[in-house]
Amino acid sequence: MSDYIKREDAITAIAGLLNVIEQVDGADLVEVVRCKECKHWDSDCIWCDLWGNTQEYDDGYCSYGERKE
């Protein structure tokens, strides 16, 4: 039954994979700021002061979003 591998070989392979994963740099991530949490969002008139247009949903976002203080 050549399709089977030894437990020790599997553990060694997994340990090697985990070592490779630990060496990979983390992604450069930025937290998303939803419209309702953005300083440019005017909730009174459902308006984005930056883009100057109305939004149907306050859970939208764009790359210019900045969290309210």
Secondary structure, DSSP 8 states (H G I E B T S, - for coil): -TT---HHHHHHHHHHHHHHHHHS---------BGGGBTTEETTTTEETTTTEE-S-TT-B-TT--B--
